[in-house]
Amino acid sequence: MRTADPITSHVAALERALRGPQRTRRGMIAEARAGLMDAADAYRADGLPPEQAAARAVRDFGAVGEVAPSFQDELTARQGRHSALLFTLVFPAMLFGWDLLWSSGLVRRGFDPAAPGLVVALARLQDVVTALVGLAAIVLLVATFLRSVPPRRVTRAIGLTGTAGAVVCGGLAVAMNVAGGHSTAVLLGTNMAAVVAFAGSAAVLALIIWQSIRTLRVCSDAA
C-alpha cells in the first residue's frame, strides 16, 4: 500500500485541530503547507528521498499539539475582532436608526401607549444599554490587538457582551410593547413601517446572538 504523504497528513491534522474564522484558518493552513513544501524541497535538494524529505520537514515544523496553540490564539483573536467590530457598528446603528424613525413619526403614528411614562423610561434605559454595549465593544475591539491580553479571555468577553446586549435590548423592547398595551397591536396592524422596523430589529438581534454563540464556541474549543 502507498503510504500517505507526511505533509498532507500533518496539515490535515492541524486543520482539524483549529477553530475560528474559515477564511483566516484557510490562509493559515495554506501558509503552513507552503512552508512545509519549501522545507521538503530544500531537503530533497540536499539528496534526501522525497518521503524522507517530507518527514524531516514535518519533524522540524513540530507536532500538531505543539504548534496548534499558537495558531489557535491568532484564530481566537480574529474571531473576537470580527465580532467586536460587528457589535461596534450594529448597536450604535440600531440606536440612531430607532431615534431617527421615532423622531420622524414613521413608527409611532397612532401609537398611544397605556403607560406612556413607563414606555419612555424603558426607551431611555434601552438607549443607555445600547450605548454602553457599543462602547464596551470598542474597548474590546482595541484589546484584540494587544499582545498582552490573552486572546481567549478577551474573545469570551466579546461573546458575552454581544449576548447580554442582545438579550437585554430585546427584553426591553418586549417590555415597551407590553407597556404599550392595545396600542401596540393597533400600531402593528396599521403601520407597515413599524412592522418592518420591528422585524428588522429582531433579525439584527438574532444575528448578534448567532455571532456571539459562534464566538463563545471558538473560546470553548480553544480551551
Accessible surface in RSA format (square Angstrom, percent):
REM  Atomic radii and reference values for relative SASA: ProtOr
REM  Chains: A
REM  Algorithm: Lee & Richards
REM  Probe-radius: 1.40
REM  Slices: 20
REM RES _ NUM      All-atoms   Total-Side   Main-Chain    Non-polar    All polar
REM                ABS   REL    ABS   REL    ABS   REL    ABS   REL    ABS   REL
RES MET A   1   237.04 122.8 158.05 104.6  78.99 188.1 130.47 110.9 106.57 141.2
RES ARG A   2   237.43  99.7 199.80 101.8  37.64  89.6  81.00 110.7 156.44  94.8
RES THR A   3    90.67  64.5  71.85  72.8  18.82  44.9  70.66  94.9  20.01  30.3
RES ALA A   4    75.22  69.2  48.69  75.1  26.53  60.4  59.27  83.5  15.95  42.3
RES ASP A   5    63.89  44.8  51.54  51.3  12.36  29.2  32.98  77.6  30.92  30.8
RES PRO A   6    32.09  23.4  23.92  21.8   8.18  29.7  30.76  25.4   1.33   8.3
RES ILE A   7     5.62   3.2   5.62   4.2   0.00   0.0   5.62   4.0   0.00   0.0
RES THR A   8    83.21  59.2  81.01  82.1   2.20   5.2  60.67  81.5  22.54  34.1
RES SER A   9    51.56  43.6  41.54  55.4  10.02  23.1  38.28  81.5  13.28  18.6
RES HIS A  10    24.14  13.2  20.33  14.1   3.80   9.7  12.32  12.7  11.82  13.8
RES VAL A  11     1.60   1.1   1.36   1.2   0.24   0.6   1.60   1.4   0.00   0.0
RES ALA A  12    36.02  33.1  31.78  49.0   4.24   9.7  35.24  49.6   0.78   2.1
RES ALA A  13    29.33  27.0  25.21  38.9   4.12   9.4  25.97  36.6   3.36   8.9
RES LEU A  14     0.97   0.5   0.97   0.7   0.00   0.0   0.97   0.7   0.00   0.0
RES GLU A  15    60.41  34.7  59.92  45.3   0.49   1.2  10.45  20.2  49.96  40.8
RES ARG A  16   160.82  67.5 147.67  75.3  13.14  31.3  78.70 107.6  82.12  49.8
RES ALA A  17    50.93  46.8  20.05  30.9  30.87  70.2  31.30  44.1  19.63  52.0
RES LEU A  18     0.11   0.1   0.00   0.0   0.11   0.3   0.00   0.0   0.11   0.3
RES ARG A  19   104.40  43.8 103.89  53.0   0.50   1.2  29.60  40.5  74.80  45.3
RES GLY A  20    13.85  17.1   0.00   N/A  13.85  17.1   1.14   3.1  12.71  28.5
RES PRO A  21    10.51   7.7   8.86   8.1   1.65   6.0  10.51   8.7   0.00   0.0
RES GLN A  22   110.90  62.0 106.62  77.9   4.28  10.2  22.35  47.6  88.55  67.2
RES ARG A  23   203.67  85.5 196.56 100.2   7.10  16.9  66.95  91.5 136.72  82.9
RES THR A  24    19.19  13.7  10.84  11.0   8.35  19.9  11.41  15.3   7.79  11.8
RES ARG A  25    51.22  21.5  51.22  26.1   0.00   0.0   1.81   2.5  49.41  29.9
RES ARG A  26   139.14  58.4 132.95  67.8   6.19  14.7  64.24  87.8  74.90  45.4
RES GLY A  27    33.22  41.0   0.00   N/A  33.22  41.0  32.16  88.3   1.06   2.4
RES MET A  28    26.57  13.8  24.36  16.1   2.21   5.3  25.34  21.5   1.23   1.6
RES ILE A  29     6.24   3.6   6.24   4.6   0.00   0.0   6.24   4.5   0.00   0.0
RES ALA A  30    52.19  48.0  46.85  72.3   5.33  12.1  47.89  67.4   4.29  11.4
RES GLU A  31   131.62  75.6 119.65  90.5  11.97  28.5  43.85  84.8  87.76  71.7
RES ALA A  32     7.30   6.7   0.08   0.1   7.22  16.4   6.76   9.5   0.54   1.4
RES ARG A  33   102.60  43.1 102.60  52.3   0.00   0.0  40.01  54.7  62.58  37.9
RES ALA A  34    53.61  49.3  46.53  71.8   7.08  16.1  53.34  75.1   0.27   0.7
RES GLY A  35    40.20  49.6   0.00   N/A  40.20  49.6  33.38  91.6   6.82  15.3
RES LEU A  36     3.25   1.8   2.59   1.9   0.66   1.6   3.25   2.3   0.00   0.0
RES MET A  37    83.23  43.1  83.23  55.1   0.00   0.0  75.29  64.0   7.94  10.5
RES ASP A  38    96.03  67.3  88.88  88.5   7.15  16.9  28.49  67.1  67.54  67.4
RES ALA A  39    34.10  31.4  25.72  39.7   8.38  19.1  33.45  47.1   0.65   1.7
RES ALA A  40     0.28   0.3   0.28   0.4   0.00   0.0   0.28   0.4   0.00   0.0
RES ASP A  41    64.77  45.4  58.51  58.2   6.26  14.8  26.81  63.1  37.96  37.9
RES ALA A  42    56.80  52.2  47.49  73.3   9.32  21.2  55.07  77.6   1.73   4.6
RES TYR A  43    49.91  23.3  49.91  28.4   0.00   0.0  28.67  21.5  21.24  26.2
RES ARG A  44    88.16  37.0  73.49  37.5  14.67  34.9  24.56  33.6  63.60  38.5
RES ALA A  45    89.36  82.2  46.49  71.7  42.87  97.5  58.96  83.0  30.40  80.5
RES ASP A  46   118.99  83.3  80.64  80.3  38.35  90.7  27.60  65.0  91.39  91.1
RES GLY A  47    63.97  78.9   0.00   N/A  63.97  78.9  35.85  98.4  28.11  63.0
RES LEU A  48    46.64  26.0  40.32  28.8   6.32  15.9  40.32  28.3   6.32  17.0
RES PRO A  49    66.65  48.6  59.52  54.3   7.13  25.9  66.60  55.0   0.05   0.3
RES PRO A  50    89.58  65.3  87.69  79.9   1.89   6.9  88.07  72.7   1.51   9.4
RES GLU A  51    98.86  56.8  92.68  70.1   6.18  14.7  37.03  71.6  61.83  50.5
RES GLN A  52   102.39  57.3  96.50  70.5   5.89  14.0  34.21  72.8  68.18  51.7
RES ALA A  53     0.00   0.0   0.00   0.0   0.00   0.0   0.00   0.0   0.00   0.0
RES ALA A  54     4.89   4.5   4.89   7.5   0.00   0.0   4.89   6.9   0.00   0.0
RES ALA A  55    47.52  43.7  41.38  63.9   6.14  14.0  43.03  60.6   4.49  11.9
RES ARG A  56    83.52  35.1  79.98  40.8   3.54   8.4   5.58   7.6  77.94  47.2
RES ALA A  57     1.32   1.2   0.00   0.0   1.32   3.0   0.00   0.0   1.32   3.5
RES VAL A  58    24.20  15.9  23.47  21.2   0.73   1.8  23.47  20.4   0.73   2.0
RES ARG A  59   164.66  69.1 142.42  72.6  22.24  53.0  74.45 101.7  90.22  54.7
RES ASP A  60    84.62  59.3  49.75  49.5  34.87  82.5  32.10  75.6  52.52  52.4
RES PHE A  61    58.22  29.1  35.90  22.2  22.32  58.1  44.58  27.0  13.64  39.0
RES GLY A  62    11.52  14.2   0.00   N/A  11.52  14.2  11.52  31.6   0.00   0.0
RES ALA A  63    55.02  50.6  45.34  70.0   9.69  22.0  50.03  70.5   4.99  13.2
RES VAL A  64    32.25  21.2  29.64  26.8   2.60   6.3  29.64  25.8   2.60   7.1
RES GLY A  65    62.53  77.1   0.00   N/A  62.53  77.1  40.73 111.8  21.80  48.8
RES GLU A  66   129.41  74.3 102.38  77.5  27.03  64.4  46.29  89.5  83.13  67.9
RES VAL A  67    23.20  15.3  20.71  18.7   2.49   6.0  23.20  20.2   0.00   0.0
RES ALA A  68    11.28  10.4  11.24  17.3   0.04   0.1  11.28  15.9   0.00   0.0
RES PRO A  69    73.77  53.8  67.17  61.2   6.60  24.0  73.63  60.8   0.14   0.8
RES SER A  70    74.25  62.7  60.00  80.1  14.25  32.8  52.18 111.1  22.07  30.9
RES PHE A  71    42.02  21.0  38.33  23.7   3.69   9.6  41.91  25.4   0.11   0.3
RES GLN A  72    15.66   8.8  15.66  11.4   0.00   0.0  14.10  30.0   1.56   1.2
RES ASP A  73    72.10  50.5  71.64  71.3   0.46   1.1  12.04  28.3  60.06  59.9
RES GLU A  74    42.97  24.7  40.11  30.3   2.86   6.8  24.57  47.5  18.40  15.0
RES LEU A  75     0.00   0.0   0.00   0.0   0.00   0.0   0.00   0.0   0.00   0.0
RES THR A  76     1.47   1.0   1.47   1.5   0.00   0.0   0.86   1.1   0.61   0.9
RES ALA A  77     8.97   8.2   8.97  13.8   0.00   0.0   8.97  12.6   0.00   0.0
RES ARG A  78    81.07  34.0  81.07  41.3   0.00   0.0   6.08   8.3  75.00  45.5
RES GLN A  79     3.24   1.8   3.24   2.4   0.00   0.0   0.00   0.0   3.24   2.5
RES GLY A  80     0.00   0.0   0.00   N/A   0.00   0.0   0.00   0.0   0.00   0.0
RES ARG A  81    44.06  18.5  44.05  22.5   0.01   0.0  18.78  25.7  25.28  15.3
RES HIS A  82    83.59  45.7  76.57  53.2   7.01  17.9  48.40  49.9  35.18  40.9
RES SER A  83     0.00   0.0   0.00   0.0   0.00   0.0   0.00   0.0   0.00   0.0
RES ALA A  84     0.04   0.0   0.00   0.0   0.04   0.1   0.04   0.1   0.00   0.0
RES LEU A  85    87.75  48.9  87.75  62.8   0.00   0.0  87.75  61.6   0.00   0.0
RES LEU A  86    44.82  25.0  41.99  30.0   2.83   7.1  44.46  31.2   0.36   1.0
RES PHE A  87     0.82   0.4   0.82   0.5   0.00   0.0   0.82   0.5   0.00   0.0
RES THR A  88    22.82  16.2  19.14  19.4   3.67   8.8  19.14  25.7   3.67   5.6
RES LEU A  89   111.58  62.1 104.62  74.8   6.96  17.5 106.91  75.1   4.67  12.6
RES VAL A  90    23.66  15.6  21.63  19.6   2.03   4.9  23.60  20.5   0.06   0.2
RES PHE A  91     0.00   0.0   0.00   0.0   0.00   0.0   0.00   0.0   0.00   0.0
RES PRO A  92    37.77  27.5  36.89  33.6   0.88   3.2  37.77  31.2   0.00   0.0
RES ALA A  93    61.07  56.2  45.54  70.3  15.53  35.3  53.80  75.8   7.27  19.3
RES MET A  94    30.26  15.7  23.42  15.5   6.84  16.3  26.57  22.6   3.69   4.9
RES LEU A  95    28.81  16.0  23.98  17.2   4.83  12.1  28.76  20.2   0.05   0.1
RES PHE A  96   136.41  68.2 132.86  82.3   3.55   9.2 133.18  80.7   3.23   9.2
RES GLY A  97    29.03  35.8   0.00   N/A  29.03  35.8  28.58  78.4   0.45   1.0
RES TRP A  98    69.28  27.8  68.11  33.0   1.17   2.7  61.00  32.5   8.28  13.4
RES ASP A  99    67.48  47.3  61.37  61.1   6.11  14.4  26.88  63.3  40.61  40.5
RES LEU A 100   125.14  69.7 121.68  87.0   3.46   8.7 124.81  87.7   0.33   0.9
RES LEU A 101    53.51  29.8  53.45  38.2   0.06   0.2  53.51  37.6   0.00   0.0
RES TRP A 102   100.10  40.2 100.10  48.5   0.00   0.0  79.74  42.5  20.36  33.0
RES SER A 103    80.41  67.9  52.99  70.7  27.42  63.2  46.68  99.4  33.73  47.3
RES SER A 104    65.43  55.3  25.45  34.0  39.97  92.1  37.00  78.8  28.43  39.8
RES GLY A 105    19.14  23.6   0.00   N/A  19.14  23.6  16.66  45.7   2.48   5.6
RES LEU A 106    83.56  46.5  83.26  59.6   0.30   0.7  83.43  58.6   0.13   0.3
RES VAL A 107     0.72   0.5   0.30   0.3   0.42   1.0   0.30   0.3   0.42   1.1
RES ARG A 108   105.99  44.5  99.18  50.6   6.81  16.2  11.47  15.7  94.52  57.3
RES ARG A 109   145.75  61.2 133.50  68.1  12.25  29.2  75.21 102.8  70.54  42.7
RES GLY A 110    61.62  76.0   0.00   N/A  61.62  76.0  41.54 114.0  20.08  45.0
RES PHE A 111    35.32  17.7  13.58   8.4  21.74  56.6  13.72   8.3  21.60  61.8
RES ASP A 112   114.98  80.5 104.81 104.3  10.17  24.1  31.63  74.4  83.35  83.1
RES PRO A 113    23.16  16.9  16.49  15.0   6.67  24.2  16.49  13.6   6.67  41.4
RES ALA A 114    84.53  77.7  45.48  70.2  39.06  88.8  57.12  80.4  27.42  72.6
RES ALA A 115    35.21  32.4  30.75  47.5   4.46  10.1  35.21  49.6   0.00   0.0
RES PRO A 116    77.44  56.4  77.09  70.3   0.35   1.3  77.44  63.9   0.00   0.0
RES GLY A 117    53.30  65.7   0.00   N/A  53.30  65.7  42.56 116.8  10.75  24.1
RES LEU A 118    94.97  52.9  85.80  61.4   9.18  23.1  89.71  63.0   5.26  14.2
RES VAL A 119    12.90   8.5  12.90  11.7   0.00   0.0  12.90  11.2   0.00   0.0
RES VAL A 120    69.43  45.7  68.43  62.0   0.99   2.4  69.43  60.3   0.00   0.0
RES ALA A 121    55.47  51.0  45.19  69.7  10.28  23.4  50.19  70.7   5.28  14.0
RES LEU A 122    25.67  14.3  25.33  18.1   0.34   0.9  25.67  18.0   0.00   0.0
RES ALA A 123    36.12  33.2  35.16  54.3   0.95   2.2  35.37  49.8   0.75   2.0
RES ARG A 124   164.79  69.2 163.18  83.2   1.61   3.8  53.53  73.2 111.26  67.4
RES LEU A 125    87.94  49.0  84.34  60.3   3.60   9.0  87.56  61.5   0.38   1.0
RES GLN A 126    35.95  20.1  35.95  26.3   0.00   0.0   7.15  15.2  28.80  21.8
RES ASP A 127    53.58  37.5  52.24  52.0   1.34   3.2  15.81  37.2  37.77  37.7
RES VAL A 128    81.36  53.5  77.56  70.2   3.80   9.2  81.33  70.7   0.03   0.1
RES VAL A 129    26.42  17.4  25.85  23.4   0.57   1.4  26.42  23.0   0.00   0.0
RES THR A 130     6.25   4.4   6.21   6.3   0.04   0.1   0.69   0.9   5.56   8.4
RES ALA A 131    50.18  46.1  39.22  60.5  10.95  24.9  44.88  63.2   5.30  14.0
RES LEU A 132   106.56  59.3 102.29  73.2   4.27  10.7 102.87  72.2   3.69   9.9
RES VAL A 133    15.90  10.5  14.27  12.9   1.62   3.9  15.90  13.8   0.00   0.0
RES GLY A 134     2.34   2.9   0.00   N/A   2.34   2.9   2.33   6.4   0.01   0.0
RES LEU A 135   106.77  59.5 103.48  74.0   3.29   8.3 104.90  73.7   1.87   5.0
RES ALA A 136    36.83  33.9  30.22  46.6   6.61  15.0  35.98  50.7   0.85   2.2
RES ALA A 137     1.38   1.3   0.19   0.3   1.19   2.7   1.38   1.9   0.00   0.0
RES ILE A 138    78.62  44.7  78.62  58.6   0.00   0.0  78.62  56.6   0.00   0.0
RES VAL A 139    90.95  59.8  86.88  78.7   4.07   9.8  89.60  77.9   1.35   3.7
RES LEU A 140    29.12  16.2  29.12  20.8   0.00   0.0  29.12  20.4   0.00   0.0
RES LEU A 141    30.58  17.0  30.58  21.9   0.00   0.0  30.58  21.5   0.00   0.0
RES VAL A 142    84.70  55.7  82.89  75.0   1.80   4.3  84.70  73.6   0.00   0.0
RES ALA A 143    14.86  13.7  13.69  21.1   1.17   2.7  13.96  19.7   0.90   2.4
RES THR A 144     9.47   6.7   0.00   0.0   9.47  22.6   1.42   1.9   8.05  12.2
RES PHE A 145   125.67  62.9 100.56  62.3  25.11  65.3 104.95  63.6  20.72  59.3
RES LEU A 146    89.52  49.9  82.45  59.0   7.07  17.8  84.64  59.4   4.88  13.1
RES ARG A 147   221.84  93.1 188.03  95.8  33.82  80.5  82.98 113.4 138.86  84.2
RES SER A 148   104.05  87.9  66.07  88.2  37.97  87.5  58.52 124.6  45.53  63.8
RES VAL A 149    40.51  26.7  35.99  32.6   4.51  10.9  37.33  32.4   3.18   8.6
RES PRO A 150    61.50  44.8  55.15  50.3   6.35  23.1  61.08  50.4   0.42   2.6
RES PRO A 151    35.64  26.0  33.99  31.0   1.65   6.0  35.64  29.4   0.00   0.0
RES ARG A 152    89.27  37.5  88.82  45.3   0.45   1.1  15.86  21.7  73.41  44.5
RES ARG A 153   163.88  68.8 160.97  82.1   2.90   6.9  53.65  73.3 110.22  66.8
RES VAL A 154     6.32   4.2   3.55   3.2   2.77   6.7   6.32   5.5   0.00   0.0
RES THR A 155     0.00   0.0   0.00   0.0   0.00   0.0   0.00   0.0   0.00   0.0
RES ARG A 156    89.39  37.5  89.39  45.6   0.00   0.0  31.92  43.6  57.48  34.8
RES ALA A 157    36.50  33.6  30.52  47.1   5.97  13.6  34.54  48.6   1.96   5.2
RES ILE A 158     1.29   0.7   1.21   0.9   0.08   0.2   1.29   0.9   0.00   0.0
RES GLY A 159     0.00   0.0   0.00   N/A   0.00   0.0   0.00   0.0   0.00   0.0
RES LEU A 160    96.74  53.9  94.49  67.6   2.25   5.7  94.65  66.5   2.09   5.6
RES THR A 161    26.65  19.0  21.23  21.5   5.42  12.9  11.79  15.8  14.86  22.5
RES GLY A 162     0.00   0.0   0.00   N/A   0.00   0.0   0.00   0.0   0.00   0.0
RES THR A 163    39.66  28.2  39.66  40.2   0.00   0.0  39.39  52.9   0.27   0.4
RES ALA A 164    54.23  49.9  47.74  73.7   6.49  14.8  53.99  76.0   0.25   0.7
RES GLY A 165     1.40   1.7   0.00   N/A   1.40   1.7   1.29   3.6   0.11   0.2
RES ALA A 166     2.19   2.0   0.00   0.0   2.19   5.0   0.00   0.0   2.19   5.8
RES VAL A 167    88.75  58.4  80.21  72.6   8.54  20.6  85.48  74.3   3.27   8.9
RES VAL A 168    65.04  42.8  58.87  53.3   6.17  14.9  64.24  55.8   0.80   2.2
RES CYS A 169     3.96   3.0   3.88   4.3   0.08   0.2   3.40   8.6   0.56   0.6
RES GLY A 170    16.62  20.5   0.00   N/A  16.62  20.5  15.85  43.5   0.77   1.7
RES GLY A 171    39.17  48.3   0.00   N/A  39.17  48.3  31.78  87.2   7.39  16.6
RES LEU A 172    20.26  11.3  19.44  13.9   0.82   2.0  19.44  13.7   0.82   2.2
RES ALA A 173    33.38  30.7  32.24  49.8   1.14   2.6  32.82  46.2   0.56   1.5
RES VAL A 174    94.13  61.9  93.46  84.6   0.67   1.6  94.13  81.8   0.00   0.0
RES ALA A 175    37.97  34.9  29.99  46.3   7.98  18.2  35.85  50.5   2.11   5.6
RES MET A 176    30.45  15.8  29.81  19.7   0.64   1.5  22.45  19.1   8.00  10.6
RES ASN A 177    40.12  27.7  36.59  35.4   3.53   8.5  12.61  30.4  27.51  26.6
RES VAL A 178   111.47  73.3  94.71  85.7  16.76  40.4 101.77  88.4   9.70  26.3
RES ALA A 179    12.89  11.9   1.12   1.7  11.77  26.8  10.92  15.4   1.97   5.2
RES GLY A 180     0.35   0.4   0.00   N/A   0.35   0.4   0.00   0.0   0.35   0.8
RES GLY A 181    31.60  39.0   0.00   N/A  31.60  39.0  24.64  67.6   6.97  15.6
RES HIS A 182   146.90  80.3 131.31  91.3  15.59  39.9 101.66 104.8  45.23  52.6
RES SER A 183    13.32  11.3   7.26   9.7   6.06  14.0  10.24  21.8   3.08   4.3
RES THR A 184    12.68   9.0  12.68  12.9   0.00   0.0  12.68  17.0   0.00   0.0
RES ALA A 185    62.79  57.7  47.80  73.8  14.99  34.1  54.15  76.3   8.64  22.9
RES VAL A 186    60.14  39.6  54.16  49.0   5.98  14.4  60.11  52.2   0.04   0.1
RES LEU A 187     4.55   2.5   3.94   2.8   0.61   1.5   4.55   3.2   0.00   0.0
RES LEU A 188    68.03  37.9  56.30  40.3  11.73  29.5  56.49  39.7  11.54  31.0
RES GLY A 189    66.00  81.4   0.00   N/A  66.00  81.4  32.87  90.2  33.14  74.2
RES THR A 190   107.06  76.1  68.23  69.2  38.83  92.5  69.09  92.8  37.98  57.4
RES ASN A 191     4.26   2.9   2.56   2.5   1.70   4.1   3.17   7.6   1.09   1.1
RES MET A 192   139.34  72.2 131.61  87.1   7.73  18.4 119.39 101.5  19.95  26.4
RES ALA A 193    36.10  33.2  23.36  36.0  12.74  29.0  29.71  41.8   6.39  16.9
RES ALA A 194     0.00   0.0   0.00   0.0   0.00   0.0   0.00   0.0   0.00   0.0
RES VAL A 195    53.70  35.3  52.43  47.5   1.27   3.1  52.89  46.0   0.81   2.2
RES VAL A 196    94.71  62.3  90.61  82.0   4.10   9.9  93.11  80.9   1.60   4.3
RES ALA A 197    13.77  12.7   2.48   3.8  11.29  25.7  12.01  16.9   1.76   4.7
RES PHE A 198    53.54  26.8  47.62  29.5   5.92  15.4  49.64  30.1   3.90  11.2
RES ALA A 199    61.05  56.1  47.81  73.8  13.23  30.1  56.17  79.1   4.88  12.9
RES GLY A 200    33.84  41.7   0.00   N/A  33.84  41.7  33.40  91.7   0.44   1.0
RES SER A 201    23.08  19.5  19.70  26.3   3.38   7.8  16.51  35.2   6.57   9.2
RES ALA A 202    60.84  55.9  50.17  77.4  10.66  24.3  55.77  78.5   5.06  13.4
RES ALA A 203    64.17  59.0  50.18  77.4  13.99  31.8  58.36  82.2   5.81  15.4
RES VAL A 204    43.37  28.5  42.21  38.2   1.16   2.8  43.37  37.7   0.00   0.0
RES LEU A 205    25.93  14.4  25.93  18.5   0.00   0.0  25.93  18.2   0.00   0.0
RES ALA A 206    58.99  54.2  49.24  76.0   9.75  22.2  54.50  76.7   4.49  11.9
RES LEU A 207    76.28  42.5  71.00  50.8   5.28  13.3  75.63  53.1   0.66   1.8
RES ILE A 208     0.00   0.0   0.00   0.0   0.00   0.0   0.00   0.0   0.00   0.0
RES ILE A 209    58.44  33.3  58.44  43.5   0.00   0.0  58.44  42.1   0.00   0.0
RES TRP A 210   137.34  55.1 134.85  65.3   2.48   5.8 112.79  60.1  24.54  39.8
RES GLN A 211    16.37   9.2  16.37  12.0   0.00   0.0   0.77   1.6  15.59  11.8
RES SER A 212     0.00   0.0   0.00   0.0   0.00   0.0   0.00   0.0   0.00   0.0
RES ILE A 213    87.86  50.0  87.16  64.9   0.71   1.7  87.67  63.1   0.20   0.5
RES ARG A 214    87.37  36.7  84.80  43.2   2.57   6.1  22.93  31.3  64.44  39.1
RES THR A 215     0.00   0.0   0.00   0.0   0.00   0.0   0.00   0.0   0.00   0.0
RES LEU A 216    46.44  25.9  42.46  30.4   3.98  10.0  42.71  30.0   3.73  10.0
RES ARG A 217   157.99  66.3 155.85  79.4   2.15   5.1  41.17  56.3 116.83  70.8
RES VAL A 218    12.75   8.4  12.61  11.4   0.14   0.3  12.70  11.0   0.05   0.1
RES CYS A 219     1.65   1.2   1.65   1.8   0.00   0.0   1.65   4.2   0.00   0.0
RES SER A 220    75.77  64.0  59.31  79.1  16.46  37.9  28.24  60.1  47.53  66.6
RES ASP A 221    77.04  54.0  44.10  43.9  32.95  77.9  11.02  25.9  66.02  65.8
RES ALA A 222    30.24  27.8   4.28   6.6  25.97  59.1   7.26  10.2  22.98  60.9
RES ALA A 223    93.67  86.1  35.75  55.2  57.92 131.8  60.21  84.8  33.46  88.6
END  Absolute sums over single chains surface
CHAIN  1 A    12443.6      10378.2       2065.4       8360.0       4083.6
END  Absolute sums over all chains
TOTAL         12443.6      10378.2       2065.4       8360.0       4083.6
